[in-house]
Structures are given as C-alpha cells and as structure tokens.
Amino acid sequence: MAKRESSGVLEVIAWLVGVLVSVAVGSGMIKGTLTVPGIPTIITAIAGWIVVIGAIVGVIMAIFNR
C-alpha cells in the first residue's frame, strides 16, 4: 500500500515540475531570452504565449478533474 501512495506523490511532483518548466520556457520565449534559430522573434513570442496558456489550462483542467 505504501508503494502506491509514494507513486502518487511522485506523479504529482513530476506533473508540477512539468508545469513549472512549461511556464519557464514559455516565459523565456515571450521575453526573447529563448529563441529558435531561423524563426522570427514574434513567432517565438506567440508560441511562448501558447505554451503558457496551455500550461494554465492544463492546471485548471487537472483541478476540475479531481
């Protein structure tokens, strides 16, 4: 039984880390810190907003799913 509980905790931690990384990457793309060679900065910024909004929507969906 303890193994199942620790597995659930690890899943939550992995999910939380994924959300934080998504927001950090999206933020870097929006600010221009992270760029993609050969792609205009405005396109990268738009993609950054899509990543951030997607992460926020994912968090909201996970909350309502519980």
C-alpha positions as CSV (number, residue, x, y, z in Angstrom):
1,M,0.0,0.0,0.0
2,A,2.8,2.4,0.8
3,K,4.3,1.9,-2.7
4,R,1.1,3.1,-4.3
5,E,1.0,6.2,-2.2
6,S,4.6,7.1,-3.0
7,S,3.9,6.5,-6.6
8,G,1.0,9.0,-6.5
9,V,3.3,11.6,-4.8
10,L,5.9,11.1,-7.4
11,E,3.3,11.6,-10.2
12,V,2.2,14.9,-8.6
13,I,5.8,16.1,-8.3
14,A,6.6,15.1,-11.9
15,W,3.4,16.9,-13.1
16,L,4.3,20.0,-11.0
17,V,7.8,20.1,-12.4
18,G,6.4,19.8,-15.9
19,V,4.1,22.7,-15.4
20,L,6.9,24.9,-13.9
21,V,9.2,24.0,-16.8
22,S,6.5,24.8,-19.4
23,V,5.8,28.2,-17.8
24,A,9.6,29.0,-17.6
25,V,10.1,28.0,-21.2
26,G,7.1,29.9,-22.4
27,S,8.1,33.0,-20.4
28,G,11.6,32.9,-21.9
29,M,10.2,32.7,-25.4
30,I,7.9,35.6,-24.7
31,K,10.7,37.8,-23.3
32,G,13.0,36.8,-26.1
33,T,15.5,35.1,-23.8
34,L,14.9,31.8,-25.6
35,T,14.9,31.9,-29.4
36,V,14.7,29.4,-32.2
37,P,17.2,29.9,-35.0
38,G,15.5,30.8,-38.3
39,I,12.2,31.7,-36.7
40,P,11.2,35.3,-36.3
41,T,11.0,36.6,-32.7
42,I,7.3,37.5,-33.0
43,I,6.5,33.9,-33.9
44,T,8.6,32.6,-31.0
45,A,6.8,35.0,-28.7
46,I,3.4,33.8,-29.9
47,A,4.5,30.2,-29.4
48,G,5.6,31.2,-25.9
49,W,2.1,32.6,-25.1
50,I,0.6,29.3,-26.4
51,V,2.8,27.3,-24.1
52,V,2.0,29.4,-21.1
53,I,-1.8,29.4,-21.8
54,G,-1.7,25.7,-22.4
55,A,0.1,25.1,-19.0
56,I,-2.5,27.3,-17.2
57,V,-5.4,25.5,-19.0
58,G,-3.8,22.2,-18.0
59,V,-3.7,23.2,-14.4
60,I,-7.3,24.3,-14.4
61,M,-8.4,21.1,-16.1
62,A,-6.4,19.0,-13.6
63,I,-8.1,20.8,-10.7
64,F,-11.6,20.3,-12.1
65,N,-10.8,16.6,-12.9
66,R,-10.0,15.8,-9.3
